[in-house]
Structure formats: C-alpha cells, structure tokens
C-alpha cells in the first residue's frame, strides 16, 4: 500500500471514474483538481459524491475531515488512510 504524498494510481483511477458522473464543468481531472473551485461542488453534491466513494471503497469517511479535503489528491490520501486503518 502506498502511504506517502500521493495516492496510488489505482485509487486515483477509481476517484476519476466516480468523478466522471459528477464533473458537470468538464474540468480536467488531475490529483490537484479542487472540488469547490474547479468542479463547482456544493454541499449537496459533496454528500452525494462522498456516498459513492464510501460505497466504492467500502469505508466510512468521517464528516469532520471533509472541510480539510479540497482536492482529489487529498481525498485519495484520506481514502487510503481509512482503508489501511480498517484492514
């Protein structure tokens, strides 16, 4: 498992796949893509998106960490940390 400054390519690929259905702006998806600034996510979209991510990775993302997650990279790292803690 990759624990570092970058999420694994597998985690990023899964997040990009999920983001495809939420990417209404047509923004290019990169690790640095920001949810509110680049994708125009509002709180409702964030909650829908988080629910899909949780289902995909079979995890529960604590609501208290969401304000600290602004980019795809940060979400990928958080997902991998939660997966590692649950295994």
N, C-alpha and C positions, 0 to 999 in steps of 0.2 A: 504494500500500500504506500502511496506517495504522500508523505506528510512533509510539506515544505511551504514554499511561497506560491506554488502553482498547483491547481487541481490537476488530477490525472487527465489524459486525453479522453479516456472513457467517460469520466464524469462530465467533462465539458461537452462531449458529443451528445450525451443524454440531455443535458440542460439546453443545448441549442435545439435539439429535436422538440423538446417541450416548449421552448420559447417561440418556435415557429408558429404555433397556434395563437400566441398572444402578441406577436410582433405586428401591430397594426400600422406602424410608422414605416416599415420596410427598412429599418436601420440594419446596418451590417452587424452581425453578431460576432463579438470578439470577447476575450476574457475581460476587457476593460469596458464593455458595454454597460451603461448605467441604467437602472430600471426606471427611475423617475425622469431623468434628464433626456436620455436617448430614446426610450421606449414609451414615454408618457404614461407610465403605470400610475393609476390612482389606487387608493387603499382597497377598493373592491377587487380590482384586477390583481393586486398583490395577493390577496387572500385566496382567490381562485387559483393563481399560479402556484402558490405555496402548497395548496391542497394536492395539486397534480404532482408536484415534486415529491411530496411526502409519500404519495401512493407509489410513485415510480421507484423510489429508493427504500420503501418500507421503513420509514423513520417518522419521527415527530419533531418538527422544528419549533423550539421554544419561541413564543411570541416576543419575549423580551429581547431576543437577539436581532429581530427583524430591523429595528431602526439603525443597527450598525452594519447592515448588509446593503450596499449601494450598487454593487457591480456583479457581473456574472462570476468573476474570479472569487470575490468574497463569498458568494453563495456556494460555489463549488467547494471551497475550503471548509465552510461550515458543514456542508453535507458530508464531506469525507470525515470530518472530526466526529460528527454524530454517529455515522456508520461504524467508525472504529470503536467508539465508546460502547456501542450496542453489540459488538461481536465478541 
